[in-house]
């Protein structure tokens, strides 16, 4: 199952970043990428998760952990990272960025102005201004 998520994530590479979208090669954001990978891997039915429209700056104005809430419906919080796990990062007041652990220290995620890319898990973009990791949770799809 986890390799199915990784394999699906590779098919999303170079998809442009469009907030709230979930169309391969046309547009996706980081949260919808996670959902799209679960759908593509056959873990959930297409459009099984209904997300109301949201701003790409919601995390600056709200403290509610709705990203974590959706993850917890389908995944378990784990402590040891494996290929295919979902990583949630905190930017602003709550978890607001998601990535897929691809293995070997690489993550797949959707980034504004870059689209879906691969990044090193130790990249500076995942650190706060004091050099501390923004990673707030590792989630594994329930079997």
MODELLER restraints for C-alpha pairs under 7 A, 6 or more apart:
rsr = mdl.restraints
at = mdl.atoms
rsr.add(forms.Gaussian(group=physical.xy_distance, feature=features.Distance(at['CA:2:A'], at['CA:83:A']), mean=6.12, stdev=0.5))
rsr.add(forms.Gaussian(group=physical.xy_distance, feature=features.Distance(at['CA:2:A'], at['CA:84:A']), mean=4.38, stdev=0.5))
rsr.add(forms.Gaussian(group=physical.xy_distance, feature=features.Distance(at['CA:3:A'], at['CA:83:A']), mean=6.76, stdev=0.5))
rsr.add(forms.Gaussian(group=physical.xy_distance, feature=features.Distance(at['CA:3:A'], at['CA:84:A']), mean=6.09, stdev=0.5))
rsr.add(forms.Gaussian(group=physical.xy_distance, feature=features.Distance(at['CA:4:A'], at['CA:41:A']), mean=5.19, stdev=0.5))
rsr.add(forms.Gaussian(group=physical.xy_distance, feature=features.Distance(at['CA:5:A'], at['CA:37:A']), mean=5.67, stdev=0.5))
rsr.add(forms.Gaussian(group=physical.xy_distance, feature=features.Distance(at['CA:5:A'], at['CA:38:A']), mean=6.45, stdev=0.5))
rsr.add(forms.Gaussian(group=physical.xy_distance, feature=features.Distance(at['CA:5:A'], at['CA:41:A']), mean=5.53, stdev=0.5))
rsr.add(forms.Gaussian(group=physical.xy_distance, feature=features.Distance(at['CA:5:A'], at['CA:84:A']), mean=5.34, stdev=0.5))
rsr.add(forms.Gaussian(group=physical.xy_distance, feature=features.Distance(at['CA:6:A'], at['CA:83:A']), mean=6.89, stdev=0.5))
rsr.add(forms.Gaussian(group=physical.xy_distance, feature=features.Distance(at['CA:6:A'], at['CA:84:A']), mean=5.26, stdev=0.5))
rsr.add(forms.Gaussian(group=physical.xy_distance, feature=features.Distance(at['CA:6:A'], at['CA:102:A']), mean=5.77, stdev=0.5))
rsr.add(forms.Gaussian(group=physical.xy_distance, feature=features.Distance(at['CA:8:A'], at['CA:37:A']), mean=5.52, stdev=0.5))
rsr.add(forms.Gaussian(group=physical.xy_distance, feature=features.Distance(at['CA:8:A'], at['CA:40:A']), mean=6.05, stdev=0.5))
rsr.add(forms.Gaussian(group=physical.xy_distance, feature=features.Distance(at['CA:8:A'], at['CA:41:A']), mean=6.22, stdev=0.5))
rsr.add(forms.Gaussian(group=physical.xy_distance, feature=features.Distance(at['CA:9:A'], at['CA:37:A']), mean=5.87, stdev=0.5))
rsr.add(forms.Gaussian(group=physical.xy_distance, feature=features.Distance(at['CA:9:A'], at['CA:108:A']), mean=6.84, stdev=0.5))
rsr.add(forms.Gaussian(group=physical.xy_distance, feature=features.Distance(at['CA:12:A'], at['CA:24:A']), mean=5.82, stdev=0.5))
rsr.add(forms.Gaussian(group=physical.xy_distance, feature=features.Distance(at['CA:12:A'], at['CA:25:A']), mean=6.67, stdev=0.5))
rsr.add(forms.Gaussian(group=physical.xy_distance, feature=features.Distance(at['CA:12:A'], at['CA:116:A']), mean=6.51, stdev=0.5))
rsr.add(forms.Gaussian(group=physical.xy_distance, feature=features.Distance(at['CA:13:A'], at['CA:116:A']), mean=4.90, stdev=0.5))
rsr.add(forms.Gaussian(group=physical.xy_distance, feature=features.Distance(at['CA:13:A'], at['CA:117:A']), mean=5.75, stdev=0.5))
rsr.add(forms.Gaussian(group=physical.xy_distance, feature=features.Distance(at['CA:14:A'], at['CA:25:A']), mean=6.89, stdev=0.5))
rsr.add(forms.Gaussian(group=physical.xy_distance, feature=features.Distance(at['CA:14:A'], at['CA:115:A']), mean=5.77, stdev=0.5))
rsr.add(forms.Gaussian(group=physical.xy_distance, feature=features.Distance(at['CA:14:A'], at['CA:116:A']), mean=5.05, stdev=0.5))
rsr.add(forms.Gaussian(group=physical.xy_distance, feature=features.Distance(at['CA:14:A'], at['CA:117:A']), mean=6.37, stdev=0.5))
rsr.add(forms.Gaussian(group=physical.xy_distance, feature=features.Distance(at['CA:15:A'], at['CA:24:A']), mean=6.12, stdev=0.5))
rsr.add(forms.Gaussian(group=physical.xy_distance, feature=features.Distance(at['CA:15:A'], at['CA:25:A']), mean=4.27, stdev=0.5))
rsr.add(forms.Gaussian(group=physical.xy_distance, feature=features.Distance(at['CA:15:A'], at['CA:26:A']), mean=5.86, stdev=0.5))
rsr.add(forms.Gaussian(group=physical.xy_distance, feature=features.Distance(at['CA:15:A'], at['CA:27:A']), mean=5.62, stdev=0.5))
rsr.add(forms.Gaussian(group=physical.xy_distance, feature=features.Distance(at['CA:15:A'], at['CA:28:A']), mean=6.78, stdev=0.5))
rsr.add(forms.Gaussian(group=physical.xy_distance, feature=features.Distance(at['CA:15:A'], at['CA:115:A']), mean=5.45, stdev=0.5))
rsr.add(forms.Gaussian(group=physical.xy_distance, feature=features.Distance(at['CA:15:A'], at['CA:116:A']), mean=5.37, stdev=0.5))
rsr.add(forms.Gaussian(group=physical.xy_distance, feature=features.Distance(at['CA:16:A'], at['CA:25:A']), mean=6.82, stdev=0.5))
rsr.add(forms.Gaussian(group=physical.xy_distance, feature=features.Distance(at['CA:16:A'], at['CA:26:A']), mean=6.18, stdev=0.5))
rsr.add(forms.Gaussian(group=physical.xy_distance, feature=features.Distance(at['CA:16:A'], at['CA:27:A']), mean=4.81, stdev=0.5))
rsr.add(forms.Gaussian(group=physical.xy_distance, feature=features.Distance(at['CA:16:A'], at['CA:28:A']), mean=6.50, stdev=0.5))
rsr.add(forms.Gaussian(group=physical.xy_distance, feature=features.Distance(at['CA:16:A'], at['CA:114:A']), mean=6.78, stdev=0.5))
rsr.add(forms.Gaussian(group=physical.xy_distance, feature=features.Distance(at['CA:16:A'], at['CA:115:A']), mean=4.03, stdev=0.5))
rsr.add(forms.Gaussian(group=physical.xy_distance, feature=features.Distance(at['CA:16:A'], at['CA:116:A']), mean=6.47, stdev=0.5))
rsr.add(forms.Gaussian(group=physical.xy_distance, feature=features.Distance(at['CA:17:A'], at['CA:27:A']), mean=5.33, stdev=0.5))
rsr.add(forms.Gaussian(group=physical.xy_distance, feature=features.Distance(at['CA:17:A'], at['CA:28:A']), mean=5.11, stdev=0.5))
rsr.add(forms.Gaussian(group=physical.xy_distance, feature=features.Distance(at['CA:17:A'], at['CA:29:A']), mean=5.34, stdev=0.5))
rsr.add(forms.Gaussian(group=physical.xy_distance, feature=features.Distance(at['CA:17:A'], at['CA:110:A']), mean=6.02, stdev=0.5))
rsr.add(forms.Gaussian(group=physical.xy_distance, feature=features.Distance(at['CA:17:A'], at['CA:111:A']), mean=6.16, stdev=0.5))
rsr.add(forms.Gaussian(group=physical.xy_distance, feature=features.Distance(at['CA:17:A'], at['CA:112:A']), mean=5.46, stdev=0.5))
rsr.add(forms.Gaussian(group=physical.xy_distance, feature=features.Distance(at['CA:17:A'], at['CA:113:A']), mean=6.63, stdev=0.5))
rsr.add(forms.Gaussian(group=physical.xy_distance, feature=features.Distance(at['CA:17:A'], at['CA:114:A']), mean=6.77, stdev=0.5))
rsr.add(forms.Gaussian(group=physical.xy_distance, feature=features.Distance(at['CA:17:A'], at['CA:115:A']), mean=4.25, stdev=0.5))
rsr.add(forms.Gaussian(group=physical.xy_distance, feature=features.Distance(at['CA:17:A'], at['CA:116:A']), mean=6.84, stdev=0.5))
rsr.add(forms.Gaussian(group=physical.xy_distance, feature=features.Distance(at['CA:18:A'], at['CA:27:A']), mean=4.85, stdev=0.5))
rsr.add(forms.Gaussian(group=physical.xy_distance, feature=features.Distance(at['CA:18:A'], at['CA:28:A']), mean=5.05, stdev=0.5))
rsr.add(forms.Gaussian(group=physical.xy_distance, feature=features.Distance(at['CA:18:A'], at['CA:29:A']), mean=5.66, stdev=0.5))
rsr.add(forms.Gaussian(group=physical.xy_distance, feature=features.Distance(at['CA:19:A'], at['CA:28:A']), mean=6.43, stdev=0.5))
rsr.add(forms.Gaussian(group=physical.xy_distance, feature=features.Distance(at['CA:19:A'], at['CA:29:A']), mean=5.18, stdev=0.5))
rsr.add(forms.Gaussian(group=physical.xy_distance, feature=features.Distance(at['CA:19:A'], at['CA:56:A']), mean=6.23, stdev=0.5))
rsr.add(forms.Gaussian(group=physical.xy_distance, feature=features.Distance(at['CA:20:A'], at['CA:28:A']), mean=6.59, stdev=0.5))
rsr.add(forms.Gaussian(group=physical.xy_distance, feature=features.Distance(at['CA:20:A'], at['CA:29:A']), mean=6.07, stdev=0.5))
rsr.add(forms.Gaussian(group=physical.xy_distance, feature=features.Distance(at['CA:20:A'], at['CA:32:A']), mean=6.78, stdev=0.5))
rsr.add(forms.Gaussian(group=physical.xy_distance, feature=features.Distance(at['CA:20:A'], at['CA:53:A']), mean=6.74, stdev=0.5))
rsr.add(forms.Gaussian(group=physical.xy_distance, feature=features.Distance(at['CA:21:A'], at['CA:27:A']), mean=5.47, stdev=0.5))
rsr.add(forms.Gaussian(group=physical.xy_distance, feature=features.Distance(at['CA:21:A'], at['CA:28:A']), mean=4.51, stdev=0.5))
rsr.add(forms.Gaussian(group=physical.xy_distance, feature=features.Distance(at['CA:21:A'], at['CA:29:A']), mean=6.34, stdev=0.5))
rsr.add(forms.Gaussian(group=physical.xy_distance, feature=features.Distance(at['CA:21:A'], at['CA:32:A']), mean=6.75, stdev=0.5))
rsr.add(forms.Gaussian(group=physical.xy_distance, feature=features.Distance(at['CA:22:A'], at['CA:28:A']), mean=4.59, stdev=0.5))
rsr.add(forms.Gaussian(group=physical.xy_distance, feature=features.Distance(at['CA:22:A'], at['CA:32:A']), mean=5.59, stdev=0.5))
rsr.add(forms.Gaussian(group=physical.xy_distance, feature=features.Distance(at['CA:22:A'], at['CA:33:A']), mean=6.78, stdev=0.5))
rsr.add(forms.Gaussian(group=physical.xy_distance, feature=features.Distance(at['CA:22:A'], at['CA:36:A']), mean=6.54, stdev=0.5))
rsr.add(forms.Gaussian(group=physical.xy_distance, feature=features.Distance(at['CA:28:A'], at['CA:110:A']), mean=7.00, stdev=0.5))
rsr.add(forms.Gaussian(group=physical.xy_distance, feature=features.Distance(at['CA:29:A'], at['CA:110:A']), mean=5.36, stdev=0.5))
rsr.add(forms.Gaussian(group=physical.xy_distance, feature=features.Distance(at['CA:30:A'], at['CA:97:A']), mean=6.15, stdev=0.5))
rsr.add(forms.Gaussian(group=physical.xy_distance, feature=features.Distance(at['CA:30:A'], at['CA:98:A']), mean=5.34, stdev=0.5))
rsr.add(forms.Gaussian(group=physical.xy_distance, feature=features.Distance(at['CA:30:A'], at['CA:99:A']), mean=6.69, stdev=0.5))
rsr.add(forms.Gaussian(group=physical.xy_distance, feature=features.Distance(at['CA:30:A'], at['CA:109:A']), mean=5.71, stdev=0.5))
rsr.add(forms.Gaussian(group=physical.xy_distance, feature=features.Distance(at['CA:30:A'], at['CA:110:A']), mean=4.58, stdev=0.5))
rsr.add(forms.Gaussian(group=physical.xy_distance, feature=features.Distance(at['CA:31:A'], at['CA:97:A']), mean=6.93, stdev=0.5))
rsr.add(forms.Gaussian(group=physical.xy_distance, feature=features.Distance(at['CA:31:A'], at['CA:98:A']), mean=5.76, stdev=0.5))
rsr.add(forms.Gaussian(group=physical.xy_distance, feature=features.Distance(at['CA:38:A'], at['CA:44:A']), mean=5.94, stdev=0.5))
rsr.add(forms.Gaussian(group=physical.xy_distance, feature=features.Distance(at['CA:39:A'], at['CA:45:A']), mean=5.74, stdev=0.5))
rsr.add(forms.Gaussian(group=physical.xy_distance, feature=features.Distance(at['CA:39:A'], at['CA:46:A']), mean=5.40, stdev=0.5))
rsr.add(forms.Gaussian(group=physical.xy_distance, feature=features.Distance(at['CA:59:A'], at['CA:92:A']), mean=5.47, stdev=0.5))
rsr.add(forms.Gaussian(group=physical.xy_distance, feature=features.Distance(at['CA:59:A'], at['CA:93:A']), mean=5.75, stdev=0.5))
rsr.add(forms.Gaussian(group=physical.xy_distance, feature=features.Distance(at['CA:59:A'], at['CA:94:A']), mean=5.93, stdev=0.5))
rsr.add(forms.Gaussian(group=physical.xy_distance, feature=features.Distance(at['CA:59:A'], at['CA:96:A']), mean=5.98, stdev=0.5))
rsr.add(forms.Gaussian(group=physical.xy_distance, feature=features.Distance(at['CA:60:A'], at['CA:92:A']), mean=5.00, stdev=0.5))
rsr.add(forms.Gaussian(group=physical.xy_distance, feature=features.Distance(at['CA:60:A'], at['CA:93:A']), mean=5.95, stdev=0.5))
rsr.add(forms.Gaussian(group=physical.xy_distance, feature=features.Distance(at['CA:62:A'], at['CA:93:A']), mean=6.64, stdev=0.5))
rsr.add(forms.Gaussian(group=physical.xy_distance, feature=features.Distance(at['CA:63:A'], at['CA:93:A']), mean=5.30, stdev=0.5))
rsr.add(forms.Gaussian(group=physical.xy_distance, feature=features.Distance(at['CA:63:A'], at['CA:94:A']), mean=5.52, stdev=0.5))
rsr.add(forms.Gaussian(group=physical.xy_distance, feature=features.Distance(at['CA:64:A'], at['CA:94:A']), mean=6.90, stdev=0.5))
rsr.add(forms.Gaussian(group=physical.xy_distance, feature=features.Distance(at['CA:65:A'], at['CA:94:A']), mean=5.86, stdev=0.5))
rsr.add(forms.Gaussian(group=physical.xy_distance, feature=features.Distance(at['CA:65:A'], at['CA:95:A']), mean=6.39, stdev=0.5))
rsr.add(forms.Gaussian(group=physical.xy_distance, feature=features.Distance(at['CA:67:A'], at['CA:95:A']), mean=6.44, stdev=0.5))
rsr.add(forms.Gaussian(group=physical.xy_distance, feature=features.Distance(at['CA:67:A'], at['CA:96:A']), mean=6.61, stdev=0.5))
rsr.add(forms.Gaussian(group=physical.xy_distance, feature=features.Distance(at['CA:68:A'], at['CA:95:A']), mean=6.96, stdev=0.5))
rsr.add(forms.Gaussian(group=physical.xy_distance, feature=features.Distance(at['CA:74:A'], at['CA:141:A']), mean=5.84, stdev=0.5))
rsr.add(forms.Gaussian(group=physical.xy_distance, feature=features.Distance(at['CA:74:A'], at['CA:142:A']), mean=6.16, stdev=0.5))
rsr.add(forms.Gaussian(group=physical.xy_distance, feature=features.Distance(at['CA:75:A'], at['CA:139:A']), mean=5.55, stdev=0.5))
rsr.add(forms.Gaussian(group=physical.xy_distance, feature=features.Distance(at['CA:75:A'], at['CA:140:A']), mean=5.00, stdev=0.5))
rsr.add(forms.Gaussian(group=physical.xy_distance, feature=features.Distance(at['CA:75:A'], at['CA:141:A']), mean=4.13, stdev=0.5))
rsr.add(forms.Gaussian(group=physical.xy_distance, feature=features.Distance(at['CA:75:A'], at['CA:142:A']), mean=5.12, stdev=0.5))
rsr.add(forms.Gaussian(group=physical.xy_distance, feature=features.Distance(at['CA:76:A'], at['CA:139:A']), mean=5.33, stdev=0.5))
rsr.add(forms.Gaussian(group=physical.xy_distance, feature=features.Distance(at['CA:76:A'], at['CA:140:A']), mean=5.29, stdev=0.5))
rsr.add(forms.Gaussian(group=physical.xy_distance, feature=features.Distance(at['CA:76:A'], at['CA:141:A']), mean=6.41, stdev=0.5))
rsr.add(forms.Gaussian(group=physical.xy_distance, feature=features.Distance(at['CA:76:A'], at['CA:142:A']), mean=6.28, stdev=0.5))
rsr.add(forms.Gaussian(group=physical.xy_distance, feature=features.Distance(at['CA:77:A'], at['CA:137:A']), mean=6.66, stdev=0.5))
rsr.add(forms.Gaussian(group=physical.xy_distance, feature=features.Distance(at['CA:77:A'], at['CA:138:A']), mean=5.74, stdev=0.5))
rsr.add(forms.Gaussian(group=physical.xy_distance, feature=features.Distance(at['CA:77:A'], at['CA:139:A']), mean=4.59, stdev=0.5))
rsr.add(forms.Gaussian(group=physical.xy_distance, feature=features.Distance(at['CA:77:A'], at['CA:140:A']), mean=6.52, stdev=0.5))
rsr.add(forms.Gaussian(group=physical.xy_distance, feature=features.Distance(at['CA:78:A'], at['CA:138:A']), mean=5.59, stdev=0.5))
rsr.add(forms.Gaussian(group=physical.xy_distance, feature=features.Distance(at['CA:78:A'], at['CA:139:A']), mean=5.83, stdev=0.5))
rsr.add(forms.Gaussian(group=physical.xy_distance, feature=features.Distance(at['CA:78:A'], at['CA:140:A']), mean=6.69, stdev=0.5))
rsr.add(forms.Gaussian(group=physical.xy_distance, feature=features.Distance(at['CA:79:A'], at['CA:138:A']), mean=6.55, stdev=0.5))
rsr.add(forms.Gaussian(group=physical.xy_distance, feature=features.Distance(at['CA:81:A'], at['CA:138:A']), mean=6.65, stdev=0.5))
rsr.add(forms.Gaussian(group=physical.xy_distance, feature=features.Distance(at['CA:82:A'], at['CA:101:A']), mean=6.96, stdev=0.5))
rsr.add(forms.Gaussian(group=physical.xy_distance, feature=features.Distance(at['CA:82:A'], at['CA:103:A']), mean=6.84, stdev=0.5))
rsr.add(forms.Gaussian(group=physical.xy_distance, feature=features.Distance(at['CA:83:A'], at['CA:101:A']), mean=5.33, stdev=0.5))
rsr.add(forms.Gaussian(group=physical.xy_distance, feature=features.Distance(at['CA:83:A'], at['CA:102:A']), mean=5.07, stdev=0.5))
rsr.add(forms.Gaussian(group=physical.xy_distance, feature=features.Distance(at['CA:83:A'], at['CA:103:A']), mean=4.93, stdev=0.5))
rsr.add(forms.Gaussian(group=physical.xy_distance, feature=features.Distance(at['CA:84:A'], at['CA:100:A']), mean=6.00, stdev=0.5))
rsr.add(forms.Gaussian(group=physical.xy_distance, feature=features.Distance(at['CA:84:A'], at['CA:101:A']), mean=5.45, stdev=0.5))
rsr.add(forms.Gaussian(group=physical.xy_distance, feature=features.Distance(at['CA:84:A'], at['CA:102:A']), mean=6.04, stdev=0.5))
rsr.add(forms.Gaussian(group=physical.xy_distance, feature=features.Distance(at['CA:85:A'], at['CA:100:A']), mean=5.79, stdev=0.5))
rsr.add(forms.Gaussian(group=physical.xy_distance, feature=features.Distance(at['CA:85:A'], at['CA:101:A']), mean=5.39, stdev=0.5))
rsr.add(forms.Gaussian(group=physical.xy_distance, feature=features.Distance(at['CA:85:A'], at['CA:138:A']), mean=6.50, stdev=0.5))
rsr.add(forms.Gaussian(group=physical.xy_distance, feature=features.Distance(at['CA:85:A'], at['CA:139:A']), mean=5.62, stdev=0.5))
rsr.add(forms.Gaussian(group=physical.xy_distance, feature=features.Distance(at['CA:85:A'], at['CA:140:A']), mean=4.90, stdev=0.5))
rsr.add(forms.Gaussian(group=physical.xy_distance, feature=features.Distance(at['CA:86:A'], at['CA:98:A']), mean=6.77, stdev=0.5))
rsr.add(forms.Gaussian(group=physical.xy_distance, feature=features.Distance(at['CA:86:A'], at['CA:99:A']), mean=5.73, stdev=0.5))
rsr.add(forms.Gaussian(group=physical.xy_distance, feature=features.Distance(at['CA:86:A'], at['CA:100:A']), mean=4.69, stdev=0.5))
rsr.add(forms.Gaussian(group=physical.xy_distance, feature=features.Distance(at['CA:86:A'], at['CA:101:A']), mean=6.28, stdev=0.5))
rsr.add(forms.Gaussian(group=physical.xy_distance, feature=features.Distance(at['CA:86:A'], at['CA:138:A']), mean=5.81, stdev=0.5))
rsr.add(forms.Gaussian(group=physical.xy_distance, feature=features.Distance(at['CA:86:A'], at['CA:139:A']), mean=5.00, stdev=0.5))
rsr.add(forms.Gaussian(group=physical.xy_distance, feature=features.Distance(at['CA:86:A'], at['CA:140:A']), mean=6.36, stdev=0.5))
rsr.add(forms.Gaussian(group=physical.xy_distance, feature=features.Distance(at['CA:87:A'], at['CA:98:A']), mean=5.52, stdev=0.5))
rsr.add(forms.Gaussian(group=physical.xy_distance, feature=features.Distance(at['CA:87:A'], at['CA:99:A']), mean=5.10, stdev=0.5))
rsr.add(forms.Gaussian(group=physical.xy_distance, feature=features.Distance(at['CA:87:A'], at['CA:100:A']), mean=6.06, stdev=0.5))
rsr.add(forms.Gaussian(group=physical.xy_distance, feature=features.Distance(at['CA:87:A'], at['CA:101:A']), mean=6.94, stdev=0.5))
rsr.add(forms.Gaussian(group=physical.xy_distance, feature=features.Distance(at['CA:87:A'], at['CA:135:A']), mean=6.93, stdev=0.5))
rsr.add(forms.Gaussian(group=physical.xy_distance, feature=features.Distance(at['CA:87:A'], at['CA:137:A']), mean=5.83, stdev=0.5))
rsr.add(forms.Gaussian(group=physical.xy_distance, feature=features.Distance(at['CA:87:A'], at['CA:138:A']), mean=4.76, stdev=0.5))
rsr.add(forms.Gaussian(group=physical.xy_distance, feature=features.Distance(at['CA:87:A'], at['CA:139:A']), mean=6.29, stdev=0.5))
rsr.add(forms.Gaussian(group=physical.xy_distance, feature=features.Distance(at['CA:88:A'], at['CA:95:A']), mean=6.07, stdev=0.5))
rsr.add(forms.Gaussian(group=physical.xy_distance, feature=features.Distance(at['CA:88:A'], at['CA:97:A']), mean=5.72, stdev=0.5))
rsr.add(forms.Gaussian(group=physical.xy_distance, feature=features.Distance(at['CA:88:A'], at['CA:98:A']), mean=4.67, stdev=0.5))
rsr.add(forms.Gaussian(group=physical.xy_distance, feature=features.Distance(at['CA:88:A'], at['CA:99:A']), mean=6.67, stdev=0.5))
rsr.add(forms.Gaussian(group=physical.xy_distance, feature=features.Distance(at['CA:88:A'], at['CA:135:A']), mean=5.92, stdev=0.5))
rsr.add(forms.Gaussian(group=physical.xy_distance, feature=features.Distance(at['CA:88:A'], at['CA:136:A']), mean=5.69, stdev=0.5))
rsr.add(forms.Gaussian(group=physical.xy_distance, feature=features.Distance(at['CA:88:A'], at['CA:137:A']), mean=5.24, stdev=0.5))
rsr.add(forms.Gaussian(group=physical.xy_distance, feature=features.Distance(at['CA:88:A'], at['CA:138:A']), mean=6.60, stdev=0.5))
rsr.add(forms.Gaussian(group=physical.xy_distance, feature=features.Distance(at['CA:89:A'], at['CA:95:A']), mean=5.26, stdev=0.5))
rsr.add(forms.Gaussian(group=physical.xy_distance, feature=features.Distance(at['CA:89:A'], at['CA:96:A']), mean=6.18, stdev=0.5))
rsr.add(forms.Gaussian(group=physical.xy_distance, feature=features.Distance(at['CA:89:A'], at['CA:97:A']), mean=5.07, stdev=0.5))
rsr.add(forms.Gaussian(group=physical.xy_distance, feature=features.Distance(at['CA:89:A'], at['CA:98:A']), mean=6.26, stdev=0.5))
rsr.add(forms.Gaussian(group=physical.xy_distance, feature=features.Distance(at['CA:89:A'], at['CA:134:A']), mean=5.08, stdev=0.5))
rsr.add(forms.Gaussian(group=physical.xy_distance, feature=features.Distance(at['CA:89:A'], at['CA:135:A']), mean=4.36, stdev=0.5))
rsr.add(forms.Gaussian(group=physical.xy_distance, feature=features.Distance(at['CA:89:A'], at['CA:136:A']), mean=5.36, stdev=0.5))
rsr.add(forms.Gaussian(group=physical.xy_distance, feature=features.Distance(at['CA:90:A'], at['CA:96:A']), mean=5.57, stdev=0.5))
rsr.add(forms.Gaussian(group=physical.xy_distance, feature=features.Distance(at['CA:90:A'], at['CA:97:A']), mean=6.62, stdev=0.5))
rsr.add(forms.Gaussian(group=physical.xy_distance, feature=features.Distance(at['CA:90:A'], at['CA:134:A']), mean=5.25, stdev=0.5))
rsr.add(forms.Gaussian(group=physical.xy_distance, feature=features.Distance(at['CA:90:A'], at['CA:135:A']), mean=6.50, stdev=0.5))
rsr.add(forms.Gaussian(group=physical.xy_distance, feature=features.Distance(at['CA:90:A'], at['CA:136:A']), mean=6.36, stdev=0.5))
rsr.add(forms.Gaussian(group=physical.xy_distance, feature=features.Distance(at['CA:98:A'], at['CA:109:A']), mean=6.66, stdev=0.5))
rsr.add(forms.Gaussian(group=physical.xy_distance, feature=features.Distance(at['CA:99:A'], at['CA:107:A']), mean=6.04, stdev=0.5))
rsr.add(forms.Gaussian(group=physical.xy_distance, feature=features.Distance(at['CA:99:A'], at['CA:108:A']), mean=5.54, stdev=0.5))
rsr.add(forms.Gaussian(group=physical.xy_distance, feature=features.Distance(at['CA:99:A'], at['CA:109:A']), mean=4.59, stdev=0.5))
rsr.add(forms.Gaussian(group=physical.xy_distance, feature=features.Distance(at['CA:100:A'], at['CA:107:A']), mean=5.33, stdev=0.5))
rsr.add(forms.Gaussian(group=physical.xy_distance, feature=features.Distance(at['CA:100:A'], at['CA:108:A']), mean=5.13, stdev=0.5))
rsr.add(forms.Gaussian(group=physical.xy_distance, feature=features.Distance(at['CA:100:A'], at['CA:109:A']), mean=6.51, stdev=0.5))
rsr.add(forms.Gaussian(group=physical.xy_distance, feature=features.Distance(at['CA:101:A'], at['CA:107:A']), mean=4.53, stdev=0.5))
rsr.add(forms.Gaussian(group=physical.xy_distance, feature=features.Distance(at['CA:101:A'], at['CA:108:A']), mean=6.61, stdev=0.5))
rsr.add(forms.Gaussian(group=physical.xy_distance, feature=features.Distance(at['CA:102:A'], at['CA:108:A']), mean=6.67, stdev=0.5))
rsr.add(forms.Gaussian(group=physical.xy_distance, feature=features.Distance(at['CA:105:A'], at['CA:120:A']), mean=5.78, stdev=0.5))
rsr.add(forms.Gaussian(group=physical.xy_distance, feature=features.Distance(at['CA:105:A'], at['CA:121:A']), mean=5.30, stdev=0.5))
rsr.add(forms.Gaussian(group=physical.xy_distance, feature=features.Distance(at['CA:106:A'], at['CA:118:A']), mean=6.44, stdev=0.5))
rsr.add(forms.Gaussian(group=physical.xy_distance, feature=features.Distance(at['CA:106:A'], at['CA:119:A']), mean=5.60, stdev=0.5))
rsr.add(forms.Gaussian(group=physical.xy_distance, feature=features.Distance(at['CA:106:A'], at['CA:120:A']), mean=4.66, stdev=0.5))
rsr.add(forms.Gaussian(group=physical.xy_distance, feature=features.Distance(at['CA:106:A'], at['CA:121:A']), mean=5.42, stdev=0.5))
rsr.add(forms.Gaussian(group=physical.xy_distance, feature=features.Distance(at['CA:107:A'], at['CA:118:A']), mean=5.52, stdev=0.5))
rsr.add(forms.Gaussian(group=physical.xy_distance, feature=features.Distance(at['CA:107:A'], at['CA:119:A']), mean=5.38, stdev=0.5))
rsr.add(forms.Gaussian(group=physical.xy_distance, feature=features.Distance(at['CA:107:A'], at['CA:120:A']), mean=6.29, stdev=0.5))
rsr.add(forms.Gaussian(group=physical.xy_distance, feature=features.Distance(at['CA:107:A'], at['CA:121:A']), mean=5.96, stdev=0.5))
rsr.add(forms.Gaussian(group=physical.xy_distance, feature=features.Distance(at['CA:108:A'], at['CA:116:A']), mean=6.82, stdev=0.5))
rsr.add(forms.Gaussian(group=physical.xy_distance, feature=features.Distance(at['CA:108:A'], at['CA:117:A']), mean=5.67, stdev=0.5))
rsr.add(forms.Gaussian(group=physical.xy_distance, feature=features.Distance(at['CA:108:A'], at['CA:118:A']), mean=4.54, stdev=0.5))
rsr.add(forms.Gaussian(group=physical.xy_distance, feature=features.Distance(at['CA:108:A'], at['CA:119:A']), mean=6.49, stdev=0.5))
rsr.add(forms.Gaussian(group=physical.xy_distance, feature=features.Distance(at['CA:109:A'], at['CA:116:A']), mean=5.37, stdev=0.5))
rsr.add(forms.Gaussian(group=physical.xy_distance, feature=features.Distance(at['CA:109:A'], at['CA:117:A']), mean=5.75, stdev=0.5))
rsr.add(forms.Gaussian(group=physical.xy_distance, feature=features.Distance(at['CA:109:A'], at['CA:118:A']), mean=6.61, stdev=0.5))
rsr.add(forms.Gaussian(group=physical.xy_distance, feature=features.Distance(at['CA:110:A'], at['CA:116:A']), mean=4.05, stdev=0.5))
rsr.add(forms.Gaussian(group=physical.xy_distance, feature=features.Distance(at['CA:110:A'], at['CA:117:A']), mean=6.29, stdev=0.5))
rsr.add(forms.Gaussian(group=physical.xy_distance, feature=features.Distance(at['CA:126:A'], at['CA:133:A']), mean=5.93, stdev=0.5))
rsr.add(forms.Gaussian(group=physical.xy_distance, feature=features.Distance(at['CA:126:A'], at['CA:134:A']), mean=5.55, stdev=0.5))
rsr.add(forms.Gaussian(group=physical.xy_distance, feature=features.Distance(at['CA:127:A'], at['CA:133:A']), mean=4.48, stdev=0.5))
rsr.add(forms.Gaussian(group=physical.xy_distance, feature=features.Distance(at['CA:127:A'], at['CA:134:A']), mean=5.41, stdev=0.5))
rsr.add(forms.Gaussian(group=physical.xy_distance, feature=features.Distance(at['CA:128:A'], at['CA:134:A']), mean=6.22, stdev=0.5))
